[in-house]
Amino acid sequence: MGLSWMSALKLIPWGDVVQATPGIVRGARDLWSRTRRAKSEAETREGAMLAPGDTAQLAARIEQLEAEQLEASKLINTLAEQNAQLVAALDAQRRRMRLLMAFCVLLAAGLAALWLR
């Protein structure tokens, strides 16, 4: 049998996840900026490096790989931002659950007190 969602969520160290999220987002943004910067530098060098024959094919392949790398870094950046939003939402949900649990305990204690009167 697999773990239920609630027990799986309880096993996750949310404090560590929340603390690590800004670093992950920062790293993704750094990757994104480095990739964009490398792409612009490669475009400036490309004009000087083109030559007839195989070199032109290699240059085209390099350009294709750089485009793929740029798309991958965009995806990583987007996923990191979505992860940060998800972690924030889960943290807020966890806080709400604690408040709800406290309210339920107080309500049960109040009902028990009224019943015992």
C-alpha positions in Angstrom: 0.0 0.0 0.0 1.1 3.5 -0.8 1.2 6.4 1.6 -1.8 8.6 1.8 -1.4 12.2 0.7 -1.8 13.5 4.2 0.9 11.2 5.6 3.1 12.0 2.7 2.7 15.7 3.3 3.5 15.2 6.9 6.8 13.6 6.1 8.0 16.6 4.1 10.2 19.0 6.1 8.2 22.1 5.1 10.4 24.4 7.0 13.4 23.3 5.0 11.5 23.5 1.8 10.3 27.0 2.5 13.9 28.1 3.5 15.4 26.6 0.3 12.8 28.0 -2.1 14.4 31.5 -2.4 17.8 30.0 -3.2 16.3 27.8 -5.9 14.5 30.7 -7.5 17.7 32.8 -7.3 19.7 30.0 -8.9 17.1 29.6 -11.7 17.2 33.4 -12.4 21.0 33.3 -12.4 20.9 30.5 -14.9 18.4 32.4 -17.0 20.6 35.5 -17.0 23.8 33.6 -17.8 22.1 31.8 -20.6 20.8 35.0 -22.2 24.2 36.7 -21.8 26.0 33.7 -23.4 23.5 33.7 -26.2 24.1 37.4 -27.0 27.9 36.9 -26.7 27.7 33.9 -29.1 25.7 36.0 -31.6 28.3 38.7 -31.7 31.1 36.1 -32.1 29.2 34.2 -34.7 29.6 36.8 -37.4 33.4 36.6 -37.2 33.5 32.8 -37.1 31.4 31.9 -40.2 33.4 30.2 -42.9 32.4 28.1 -46.0 31.9 24.3 -45.8 31.6 22.3 -42.6 32.1 25.3 -40.4 28.8 26.8 -41.5 27.1 23.5 -40.6 28.7 23.5 -37.2 27.8 27.1 -36.6 24.1 26.3 -37.5 24.2 23.3 -35.1 25.7 25.5 -32.3 23.0 28.1 -32.9 20.4 25.4 -32.6 21.9 24.0 -29.4 22.0 27.5 -28.0 18.4 28.0 -28.8 17.5 24.8 -27.1 19.6 25.8 -24.0 17.8 29.1 -23.9 14.4 27.4 -24.0 15.5 24.9 -21.3 16.6 27.7 -19.0 13.3 29.5 -19.6 11.5 26.3 -18.6 13.7 25.9 -15.5 13.1 29.5 -14.5 9.3 29.1 -14.9 9.3 25.9 -13.0 11.3 27.4 -10.1 8.9 30.3 -9.9 5.9 28.0 -9.9 7.6 25.9 -7.3 8.1 29.0 -5.1 4.4 29.8 -5.5 3.4 26.2 -4.7 5.5 26.2 -1.6 4.1 29.5 -0.4 0.5 28.2 -1.0 1.2 25.0 0.8 2.8 26.9 3.7 -0.3 29.1 3.9 -2.5 26.0 3.8 -0.5 24.4 6.6 -1.0 27.4 8.7 -4.7 27.4 8.0 -5.0 23.8 9.0 -3.3 24.5 12.3 -5.7 27.3 13.0 -8.6 25.1 12.0 -7.4 22.3 14.3 -7.0 24.7 17.2 -10.5 26.0 16.6 -11.9 22.5 16.5 -10.2 21.6 19.8 -11.5 24.7 21.4 -15.0 24.0 20.0 -14.9 20.4 21.3 -13.7 21.6 24.7 -16.5 24.2 24.8 -19.1 21.6 23.8 -17.8 19.2 26.4 -18.0 21.9 29.1 -21.6 22.7 28.1 -22.6 19.1 28.0 -21.1 18.5 31.5 -23.0 21.4 33.1 
